[in-house]
Every structure is written in structure tokens, then in C-alpha cells.
Amino acid sequence: MRTIATQTLREHLRAAPFSLAMSSGFFGFFAHAGLLSVLEDDGLLPARVTGSSAGALVGALWSAGLDASALEAELRRLRRADFWDPSPGYGLLRGALFRQKLEALLPRASFDGCRAALAISTFDVLGRRTRVVDRGPLAAAIHASCAVPLLFHPVALDGRPTVDGGVADRPGLAGMPRGERVLFHHLTSQSPWRTRRSMRVPARADMVTVAIEGLPRVGPFRLEQGPRAFEAARRATRVALDQPAAELLRLDARD
């Protein structure tokens, strides 16, 4: 029997059920969706999904039943007007349009009945700690996990102000039980002042990390770069599946 030391990533993922964790990353949902679309093409479907912010958005939409092809189509149609609703408060955007978009996209309203076990990392402002949400309304949990401080108003979860899960759990692994076989998609930061931090990948037994460098930068005023980031992540993921299933697979989207 081949071991992880001799298996390709594809062989490793097919060998037994695995879980998928996806990190936070400003507008990184295009890249996460690109990776997930390749896994779906190959029938490599995770039994559990965890994530923060962009990772929570993509993981939750897929777990709730939105196939990768449908998710890609929605992302390609995304325009700033779909979520841009400036309003006075503890952040530039009220978030009402974003919430409406989520509720319209989600095939189901709650965590119950998702095709993969799902856990979303958020940040409890008053408690100053990560709060993992794995039950209740899906749209509220995703909205909270994506509420980037200063960009979006905080979101009330059980009456407590809650913001982006990446504040204290950038990898999106807080909701991942120990003992899981994990594929971790790590979005490396493209901000120079965060470079060193972004290179630190969590150590965890039986976890393979895919980190794709050189992805096009996407943001609210650079949404046209989103499809390029999606395709670049797809190409890199196809390459990764044929690589040895090492602890860390670092690829460059510019190659």
C-alpha cells in the first residue's frame, strides 16, 4: 500500500474521507472556488468543511448545495453594486445587500441538511475570541464571518457583535476536529507588511496544505480580476493533484 510519502495528492484524497479547510483572504473567494471546482470535477468531495471569511463563504455555499459550476457563474456576475451599501456605523458598508445576496443564493437556510458537515469561524468582538458556528441560520453565520472590520458593520449573532473570522483564525481551522485528514487551502497574503505572517502555515498531523502564490489581486474596485484568480487557482490545483502529497504544496499561479 502506498503511503502519503509516495502518493500523489489525488491518490491521497481518494484513499479515505477527507475534510477541507479554507482560509480567510480579502476577496479570496474566487481562488477558493477555483480550487473547489477542480475537486468537484475529479469527484474529490470533502466530508467536512471549515473556513473563515472568504473560505467560509465558498465552503458554506458549496456545503449548502450550490455546485461549483453554479458558484463560478454567480461570482462571474458579481458587481460592486450587489453589495455596496455605505451607511454610518462601525464600518463603511451596512451589509444589508450582502445579506440579501446570500439569502438568495443559499439552497438551504440553515446548517441542517448540508451535504458536508460545516463549521464557520467568526470573531466575537466583546469576548475578543474566535467563535465557531455550526448550527442555526446559515446566512447570518456567513455574513458575520465575512464582516471585515471597518469595511462592514459588525453582525449581531445571539445579540453579540461579531466580525470577520480571520481576525483570530485566519486559517479557518478552529472548527476542524482533531484526527481529521485535512486538505487546507491557504490564501497567502499579498500585502508586503503581512508577508512573513502569511508564510506561516499551521502544523497539524495528516494535513496537506496547498498554497498558491502570485494570484491576481481582487478587491471591491478590482472585481474584473476575479475570473483570472479563479482560473489561475484551477490551473494550480490541477498541477497540485499530480504532485506528491507532501505536507506543503506551494505553487505559483504565474508559472
N, C-alpha and C positions, 0 to 999 in steps of 0.2 A: 504494500500500500504506500502511495506517495504521501509525503508529509508536506507541511506548509513550506518547508525549506526547498522542496523540489517542484511543488505545484505552481501552475500559473494562477493568477488571481481568479480567472474564470473557473478553473478546477476547484479552487479553494471555496468559492461561493456556492458551487453546485454540490459540494461534498456533504453539507449539512445545513439546516436552517441558520440564517444569519440575521443580524439586526443592522439597521442603517442609522447613523448619526450624522447630522449636517449642521455646520457651524453658522454663527451669525456672520454678517458681512454686508456692508451698505449696498443695497440693491443687488446682492449676490444671488438672488433667486433665479436669475437667468441661467447662471452656471450650474446651480443645483439641479434645475430642471433638465439641463443638458445631460448631466451625469445620469439622472434617474431615467431619462428616456432610453439610454443605451442599456441599462439594466433591464428595463421592461422589454426592449427588443429581443434580448437574449433569454428572457424568461427567468431572470435572476431577481425574484421578488422578495423583499425583506419581510420577515415575520413581525418585526417591531421597528418603529421609527421614533427617534427623538431629535430635537433640534431647538435652536434659539433663533429668533428674529427671521432672517431670510430662510434659514433651514427649517424653522417651524412652519413658515408659510407653505413652502413646497411640500414638506413631509405631511402636513395636515391635509392639504388639498388632495394629495395622492391617496393617503390613507382613507379619506372620506369617500373615495370612489372616482375622482377625476383622473382619467388616464393621462399618461404623459403627453400623448398627441394633442389632447384637448387642452391641457395646461399650456403647451407650447403655443397653440393658436391664441389663447387668451393673452399670453404675455406679448405676443407679436402685435396684438391690437391695443396694448396698453398705451394710454396717453396721459400726460400730466394732469389734464382736466378731470381725469377719472378719480383722482384722489386729492387734488389741490384745493383745499378749503380753508384759507387763512382765517384765523379768529383769535381775539385776545385770550390769553391764558398762559399756562406754563408750557408753552411750545408754540411754534408758528401755525401748525395745522390742527384744526379741531379733530379731524379723524372720522367725521361722520360719513364722508363719501367713501373712504377706505372701508369702513364697516359695511356700508351698503353693498359695495362691490363684493366683499367676502360672502355676505349672506346670499347674494345672487349666484355666486359660483359654487358654493358648497353643496354637494349632492345630499348631505345629511346635516342636521342641525346640531347634533351632539356627538360626543365620543362613542356613545353606544353604537355598536354595529359596524364600526370601522373595519376594513379588511385587514389591517395590521394594527397591533397594539400601538398606542400613540401616547407620547408624553412630551409636553411643551414647557420649555423653561421661560419663566418671566422673572422680573425683579420687583420685589415688594419694597416700595420706597420707605415706608415708615419702619419696617423691620430691618431694612438695609441688608437684605439677603435674597438669594435665589428661591423662588417658589416654583415647584414643578406642578403643572396642572395636567391631570389625566382623566378628568370627568367633568360633566356639565356642558354648557354651550360651547361649541367649537369656535364660532366667530369671535366671541369675547376673548377667548384664550389666545387666538392667533393675533388679534388686534393688539392685545396687551404686549405680547412678545415682540411685536414689530414697532412698538411705540418708541422710536428713537428719541432720547431726551433732547429737548429744545426744538426738535422738528415737529413731533406730535405731542398733543396734550396727553398726560397720563390717563390710563384707563382704569375705571373702578372695577375691581374683582372682589366680590363679597364685601363691598364698601371700603376697600383699601386701595389707595393709588398705586398703580402698577405700571412699569415701563419695560423697555426692551430687555429681553432675557440675556442678551450679550453683555450687559453691564457687568455681571459677575460670573456668567457661564458662557463665555464666547464659544467654546467647542460644542455646546448643546448636549453634553454628555451627562448632566446631572440626573436626568430621568432614566438613564440606562442601567439596569440591574447588573451587579457583578456576575461573572460567569457566562455572559453572552459572547458569542462570536460576532465581532463588530467590524463593519466597514465604515470608516469615518471619512467624510468628505470635508477637508479643511480648506476654507477660503483664506488664503494668505492676504494680509493687509497690504495695500499699495501706498499707504501713507508713509513717507520716509521716517517720521518720528516714531512709528509703530513697527518698523521693520524687525527689530530684534525680538520684540514680543511675539510678532506674528509667526516667527520661525519656530517657536517653542510648541511642539506637538505633545499632547498629554501621553504619558506612558501608561499602557493598560495591557494586561495579558490577553492574548488572542485577538488583537485589534490590528487591522491593516488600514493604514492611512493613505488616502490619495490626495495629494496637494498639487494643484495646477498653478504654475506661475505664468505671468505675462498675459493674463486675461484682459480684454478691453475694459476700460473703466466705465462704469454705468452709474448714473445718478438721475435725479429728477429733471435735470437740464441736459442729460446725455442719454435719454432713453433710446435714441437711434442706435446706440452701441449694444443694446440688449441682445438682439438677434445674433450679432457677431460673437458675443460672450457665450451664448447658448451653443452655437456651432463649434466654437473653439473647445468648449468643455466636452462636447460629444466626441470630437476627434481625439482629444487626450484620453478620454475614458476608454475608447476602443483600443488605444495603444496599451493602456494600463491593464486591461483584461488579459492581454497576452504576455504580460511581464511576470517574472517570479513574484509570488505573493510574499514579498518582504514586509518588514514592519512599517516601512515608509516608502511609498512610491511617489517621487517628486518628478513632475513632468512640466514641460514648458509649452504653452499654447502657441508660442511663436515659431516652434520648430516645424 
